[in-house]
């Protein structure tokens, strides 16, 4: 996989916390930032998927369908929000 160097500006306090965490995890600061960004992207994509699912369920349904769809929404929300 190709790597690209980049520079970002962050608050000193956040940098210090990242330094400590990377040391505790025995990984490089760069690896910590990659892990954090990968996690953020995955969570964002899950939230976007949840919004799309909810939009698809917005159509009016029969009463029995509505109950089923509420249960499915709750389950999808728990899956996505449990990761957030």
Short mmCIF file of the C-alpha atoms (twelve columns), coordinates in Angstrom:
data_MODEL
# 
_entry.id   MODEL 
# 
loop_
_atom_site.group_PDB 
_atom_site.id 
_atom_site.type_symbol 
_atom_site.label_atom_id 
_atom_site.label_alt_id 
_atom_site.label_comp_id 
_atom_site.label_asym_id 
_atom_site.label_seq_id 
_atom_site.Cartn_x 
_atom_site.Cartn_y 
_atom_site.Cartn_z 
_atom_site.pdbx_PDB_model_num 
ATOM 1  C CA . UNK A 1  0.000   0.000  0.000  1 
ATOM 2  C CA . UNK A 2  1.324   3.423  -0.918 1 
ATOM 3  C CA . UNK A 3  1.858   5.838  1.955  1 
ATOM 4  C CA . UNK A 4  1.658   9.600  1.723  1 
ATOM 5  C CA . UNK A 5  3.219   11.969 4.214  1 
ATOM 6  C CA . UNK A 6  1.052   14.807 5.401  1 
ATOM 7  C CA . UNK A 7  1.189   17.529 7.984  1 
ATOM 8  C CA . UNK A 8  -1.731  18.457 10.188 1 
ATOM 9  C CA . UNK A 9  -2.112  21.077 12.866 1 
ATOM 10 C CA . UNK A 10 -3.660  19.983 16.147 1 
ATOM 11 C CA . UNK A 11 -3.903  21.485 19.601 1 
ATOM 12 C CA . UNK A 12 -0.936  20.791 21.878 1 
ATOM 13 C CA . UNK A 13 -3.127  19.056 24.453 1 
ATOM 14 C CA . UNK A 14 -4.469  16.654 21.824 1 
ATOM 15 C CA . UNK A 15 -0.951  16.015 20.550 1 
ATOM 16 C CA . UNK A 16 0.246   15.258 24.088 1 
ATOM 17 C CA . UNK A 17 -2.615  12.819 24.614 1 
ATOM 18 C CA . UNK A 18 -1.811  11.115 21.298 1 
ATOM 19 C CA . UNK A 19 1.838   10.802 22.322 1 
ATOM 20 C CA . UNK A 20 0.887   9.152  25.611 1 
ATOM 21 C CA . UNK A 21 -1.625  6.812  23.991 1 
ATOM 22 C CA . UNK A 22 0.762   5.770  21.219 1 
ATOM 23 C CA . UNK A 23 3.407   5.027  23.842 1 
ATOM 24 C CA . UNK A 24 0.940   3.000  25.944 1 
ATOM 25 C CA . UNK A 25 -0.179  1.051  22.870 1 
ATOM 26 C CA . UNK A 26 3.438   0.589  21.775 1 
ATOM 27 C CA . UNK A 27 2.715   1.955  18.299 1 
ATOM 28 C CA . UNK A 28 3.983   4.954  16.402 1 
ATOM 29 C CA . UNK A 29 2.119   8.231  16.503 1 
ATOM 30 C CA . UNK A 30 1.544   7.875  12.754 1 
ATOM 31 C CA . UNK A 31 -0.035  4.451  13.267 1 
ATOM 32 C CA . UNK A 32 -2.278  5.874  15.992 1 
ATOM 33 C CA . UNK A 33 -3.485  8.619  13.638 1 
ATOM 34 C CA . UNK A 34 -4.139  6.056  10.877 1 
ATOM 35 C CA . UNK A 35 -6.142  3.856  13.256 1 
ATOM 36 C CA . UNK A 36 -8.155  6.839  14.457 1 
ATOM 37 C CA . UNK A 37 -8.910  8.023  10.932 1 
ATOM 38 C CA . UNK A 38 -9.885  4.536  9.770  1 
ATOM 39 C CA . UNK A 39 -12.240 4.233  12.724 1 
ATOM 40 C CA . UNK A 40 -13.745 7.667  12.082 1 
ATOM 41 C CA . UNK A 41 -14.346 6.870  8.405  1 
ATOM 42 C CA . UNK A 42 -15.946 3.500  9.225  1 
ATOM 43 C CA . UNK A 43 -18.258 5.081  11.787 1 
ATOM 44 C CA . UNK A 44 -19.184 7.890  9.407  1 
ATOM 45 C CA . UNK A 45 -20.022 5.374  6.670  1 
ATOM 46 C CA . UNK A 46 -22.157 3.395  9.129  1 
ATOM 47 C CA . UNK A 47 -24.040 6.550  10.130 1 
ATOM 48 C CA . UNK A 48 -24.568 7.431  6.458  1 
ATOM 49 C CA . UNK A 49 -25.897 3.916  5.820  1 
ATOM 50 C CA . UNK A 50 -28.276 4.261  8.770  1 
ATOM 51 C CA . UNK A 51 -29.591 7.565  7.337  1 
ATOM 52 C CA . UNK A 52 -30.127 5.884  3.965  1 
ATOM 53 C CA . UNK A 53 -31.929 2.952  5.587  1 
ATOM 54 C CA . UNK A 54 -34.141 5.316  7.579  1 
ATOM 55 C CA . UNK A 55 -34.945 7.292  4.417  1 
ATOM 56 C CA . UNK A 56 -35.939 4.071  2.654  1 
ATOM 57 C CA . UNK A 57 -38.298 3.214  5.537  1 
ATOM 58 C CA . UNK A 58 -40.008 6.617  5.556  1 
ATOM 59 C CA . UNK A 59 -42.756 5.509  3.145  1 
ATOM 60 C CA . UNK A 60 -46.133 4.761  4.727  1 
ATOM 61 C CA . UNK A 61 -46.561 1.113  5.638  1 
ATOM 62 C CA . UNK A 62 -49.375 -1.129 6.804  1 
ATOM 63 C CA . UNK A 63 -49.622 -1.527 10.590 1 
ATOM 64 C CA . UNK A 64 -47.947 -4.957 10.597 1 
ATOM 65 C CA . UNK A 65 -45.157 -3.673 8.361  1 
ATOM 66 C CA . UNK A 66 -44.683 -0.612 10.554 1 
ATOM 67 C CA . UNK A 67 -44.101 -2.770 13.645 1 
ATOM 68 C CA . UNK A 68 -41.601 -4.922 11.792 1 
ATOM 69 C CA . UNK A 69 -39.799 -1.895 10.391 1 
ATOM 70 C CA . UNK A 70 -39.572 -0.250 13.835 1 
ATOM 71 C CA . UNK A 71 -37.861 -3.364 15.144 1 
ATOM 72 C CA . UNK A 72 -35.463 -3.400 12.190 1 
ATOM 73 C CA . UNK A 73 -34.655 0.298  12.641 1 
ATOM 74 C CA . UNK A 74 -33.982 -0.227 16.340 1 
ATOM 75 C CA . UNK A 75 -31.657 -3.133 15.542 1 
ATOM 76 C CA . UNK A 76 -29.814 -1.169 12.836 1 
ATOM 77 C CA . UNK A 77 -29.487 1.817  15.178 1 
ATOM 78 C CA . UNK A 78 -28.077 -0.375 17.932 1 
ATOM 79 C CA . UNK A 79 -25.538 -1.870 15.557 1 
ATOM 80 C CA . UNK A 80 -24.379 1.501  14.226 1 
ATOM 81 C CA . UNK A 81 -24.584 3.503  17.429 1 
ATOM 82 C CA . UNK A 82 -22.950 0.729  19.397 1 
ATOM 83 C CA . UNK A 83 -19.869 1.303  17.289 1 
ATOM 84 C CA . UNK A 84 -19.987 5.085  17.646 1 
# 
